[in-house]
Amino acid sequence: QVQLVESGGGLVQAGGSLRLSCAASGSIVSINGMGWHRQAPGKQRELVAAITGGGNTNYADSVKGRFTISRANAKNTVYLQMNSLKPEDTAVYYCNAAIQAMGRGPKFYDYWGQGTQVTVSS
């Protein structure tokens, strides 16, 4: 079994900062890419930021210069530092990871966390 658990969401005023964490645990052999997505009410889920196993990153245009994704491989954890938050950043944030799990062969499968709410007040 593999689990991804997010933490760090909450309520913050516009201009403030939050740091999200997502820890993967369980029968993990290897983790490749990791990322953060978000879904606002009435909208489709969208990619916010992603980081490869080698540390290359990419961001949605709407968050470039404000958000930073990073990872701690020894802890199987991915982070999202969010600065200069705006009301339009309000959403449920989900982490995902491509994981090779014990007993499932060599293929990497996509796993998702349960989501954490981020609310930015104006």
C-alpha atoms as a printed R data frame, in Angstrom:
    type eleno elety resid chain resno       x      y       z
1   ATOM     1    CA   GLN     A     1   0.000  0.000   0.000
2   ATOM     2    CA   VAL     A     2   1.163  3.503  -0.844
3   ATOM     3    CA   GLN     A     3  -0.240  6.666   0.685
4   ATOM     4    CA   LEU     A     4   0.299 10.349   0.005
5   ATOM     5    CA   VAL     A     5  -0.670 12.695   2.819
6   ATOM     6    CA   GLU     A     6  -0.786 16.466   2.370
7   ATOM     7    CA   SER     A     7  -0.534 19.055   5.120
8   ATOM     8    CA   GLY     A     8  -0.093 22.783   5.518
9   ATOM     9    CA   GLY     A     9  -3.281 24.151   4.037
10  ATOM    10    CA   GLY     A    10  -5.378 26.782   5.750
11  ATOM    11    CA   LEU     A    11  -6.770 30.289   5.653
12  ATOM    12    CA   VAL     A    12  -4.484 33.190   4.831
13  ATOM    13    CA   GLN     A    13  -4.916 36.812   3.820
14  ATOM    14    CA   ALA     A    14  -4.028 38.004   0.350
15  ATOM    15    CA   GLY     A    15  -0.296 38.649   0.118
16  ATOM    16    CA   GLY     A    16   0.479 35.996   2.690
17  ATOM    17    CA   SER     A    17   2.347 32.713   2.437
18  ATOM    18    CA   LEU     A    18   1.740 29.028   3.049
19  ATOM    19    CA   ARG     A    19   3.906 25.958   2.714
20  ATOM    20    CA   LEU     A    20   2.306 22.686   1.692
21  ATOM    21    CA   SER     A    21   3.920 19.328   2.336
22  ATOM    22    CA   CYS     A    22   3.116 15.914   0.900
23  ATOM    23    CA   ALA     A    23   4.716 12.789   2.302
24  ATOM    24    CA   ALA     A    24   4.588  9.450   0.519
25  ATOM    25    CA   SER     A    25   4.726  6.297   2.607
26  ATOM    26    CA   GLY     A    26   4.208  2.574   2.333
27  ATOM    27    CA   SER     A    27   5.691 -0.064   0.082
28  ATOM    28    CA   ILE     A    28   7.724  2.301  -2.082
29  ATOM    29    CA   VAL     A    29  10.563  1.133  -4.302
30  ATOM    30    CA   SER     A    30  11.201  4.370  -6.146
31  ATOM    31    CA   ILE     A    31   9.570  7.752  -6.842
32  ATOM    32    CA   ASN     A    32   9.902  9.581 -10.132
33  ATOM    33    CA   GLY     A    33   8.041 12.831 -10.806
34  ATOM    34    CA   MET     A    34   6.021 14.596  -8.129
35  ATOM    35    CA   GLY     A    35   3.613 17.471  -8.431
36  ATOM    36    CA   TRP     A    36   0.866 19.678  -7.122
37  ATOM    37    CA   HIS     A    37  -2.514 20.257  -8.712
38  ATOM    38    CA   ARG     A    38  -5.460 22.329  -7.549
39  ATOM    39    CA   GLN     A    39  -9.194 22.411  -8.092
40  ATOM    40    CA   ALA     A    40 -11.359 25.414  -7.372
41  ATOM    41    CA   PRO     A    41 -15.157 25.114  -7.038
42  ATOM    42    CA   GLY     A    42 -16.776 24.698 -10.437
43  ATOM    43    CA   LYS     A    43 -13.442 24.421 -12.224
44  ATOM    44    CA   GLN     A    44 -11.341 21.596 -13.585
45  ATOM    45    CA   ARG     A    45  -8.307 20.332 -11.754
46  ATOM    46    CA   GLU     A    46  -5.175 22.047 -13.035
47  ATOM    47    CA   LEU     A    47  -1.451 21.496 -12.736
48  ATOM    48    CA   VAL     A    48   0.231 24.012 -10.447
49  ATOM    49    CA   ALA     A    49   3.816 22.764 -10.366
50  ATOM    50    CA   ALA     A    50   5.810 19.628 -11.019
51  ATOM    51    CA   ILE     A    51   9.314 18.378 -10.279
52  ATOM    52    CA   THR     A    52  11.116 15.490 -11.918
53  ATOM    53    CA   GLY     A    53  13.249 12.918 -10.185
54  ATOM    54    CA   GLY     A    54  16.256 14.908 -11.312
55  ATOM    55    CA   GLY     A    55  14.934 18.143  -9.883
56  ATOM    56    CA   ASN     A    56  13.716 19.877 -13.034
57  ATOM    57    CA   THR     A    57  10.645 21.996 -12.389
58  ATOM    58    CA   ASN     A    58   7.783 23.528 -14.298
59  ATOM    59    CA   TYR     A    59   4.992 25.841 -13.205
60  ATOM    60    CA   ALA     A    60   1.635 27.075 -14.347
61  ATOM    61    CA   ASP     A    61   1.941 30.604 -15.721
62  ATOM    62    CA   SER     A    62  -0.416 31.871 -13.032
63  ATOM    63    CA   VAL     A    63   1.989 30.929 -10.219
64  ATOM    64    CA   LYS     A    64   5.398 31.559 -11.768
65  ATOM    65    CA   GLY     A    65   7.524 33.775  -9.560
66  ATOM    66    CA   ARG     A    66   5.254 33.214  -6.551
67  ATOM    67    CA   PHE     A    67   5.298 29.439  -5.925
68  ATOM    68    CA   THR     A    68   8.293 27.146  -5.533
69  ATOM    69    CA   ILE     A    69   8.189 23.362  -5.668
70  ATOM    70    CA   SER     A    70  10.928 21.296  -4.051
71  ATOM    71    CA   ARG     A    71  11.440 17.758  -2.823
72  ATOM    72    CA   ALA     A    72  13.337 15.862  -0.147
73  ATOM    73    CA   ASN     A    73  14.049 12.477  -1.654
74  ATOM    74    CA   ALA     A    74  15.271 10.953   1.601
75  ATOM    75    CA   LYS     A    75  11.886 11.765   3.130
76  ATOM    76    CA   ASN     A    76   9.767 10.907   0.049
77  ATOM    77    CA   THR     A    77   8.299 14.377   0.437
78  ATOM    78    CA   VAL     A    78   7.389 17.180  -1.938
79  ATOM    79    CA   TYR     A    79   6.801 20.772  -0.864
80  ATOM    80    CA   LEU     A    80   5.040 23.775  -2.336
81  ATOM    81    CA   GLN     A    81   6.063 27.164  -0.999
82  ATOM    82    CA   MET     A    82   3.351 29.656  -1.894
83  ATOM    83    CA   ASN     A    83   4.086 33.359  -1.551
84  ATOM    84    CA   SER     A    84   2.139 36.492  -2.505
85  ATOM    85    CA   LEU     A    85  -1.066 34.512  -2.386
86  ATOM    86    CA   LYS     A    86  -4.122 35.827  -4.193
87  ATOM    87    CA   PRO     A    87  -7.832 35.093  -3.690
88  ATOM    88    CA   GLU     A    88  -7.801 33.259  -7.021
89  ATOM    89    CA   ASP     A    89  -5.353 30.744  -5.530
90  ATOM    90    CA   THR     A    90  -8.193 29.466  -3.346
91  ATOM    91    CA   ALA     A    91  -8.690 25.777  -4.097
92  ATOM    92    CA   VAL     A    92  -8.182 22.263  -2.856
93  ATOM    93    CA   TYR     A    93  -4.553 21.367  -3.508
94  ATOM    94    CA   TYR     A    94  -3.632 17.785  -4.348
95  ATOM    95    CA   CYS     A    95  -0.205 16.226  -4.595
96  ATOM    96    CA   ASN     A    96   0.627 13.350  -6.880
97  ATOM    97    CA   ALA     A    97   3.631 11.159  -7.500
98  ATOM    98    CA   ALA     A    98   4.752  8.504  -9.952
99  ATOM    99    CA   ILE     A    99   5.705  5.601  -7.721
100 ATOM   100    CA   GLN     A   100   7.146  2.163  -8.251
101 ATOM   101    CA   ALA     A   101   5.571  0.060  -5.515
102 ATOM   102    CA   MET     A   102   6.555 -3.308  -4.132
103 ATOM   103    CA   GLY     A   103   4.648 -6.173  -5.661
104 ATOM   104    CA   ARG     A   104   3.424 -4.172  -8.667
105 ATOM   105    CA   GLY     A   105   6.334 -4.814 -11.026
106 ATOM   106    CA   PRO     A   106   8.654 -2.251 -12.626
107 ATOM   107    CA   LYS     A   107   5.981  0.173 -13.811
108 ATOM   108    CA   PHE     A   108   5.497  3.546 -12.159
109 ATOM   109    CA   TYR     A   109   1.891  4.266 -11.159
110 ATOM   110    CA   ASP     A   110   0.337  7.631 -10.372
111 ATOM   111    CA   TYR     A   111  -0.790  8.067  -6.775
112 ATOM   112    CA   TRP     A   112  -2.759 10.995  -5.339
113 ATOM   113    CA   GLY     A   113  -3.231 12.530  -1.941
114 ATOM   114    CA   GLN     A   114  -6.599 13.364  -0.414
115 ATOM   115    CA   GLY     A   115  -6.220 17.114  -0.854
116 ATOM   116    CA   THR     A   116  -5.778 20.077   1.447
117 ATOM   117    CA   GLN     A   117  -7.860 23.257   1.379
118 ATOM   118    CA   VAL     A   118  -6.181 26.610   0.764
119 ATOM   119    CA   THR     A   119  -8.342 29.687   1.210
120 ATOM   120    CA   VAL     A   120  -7.042 33.178   0.494
121 ATOM   121    CA   SER     A   121  -9.166 36.056   1.753
122 ATOM   122    CA   SER     A   122  -9.128 39.482   0.141
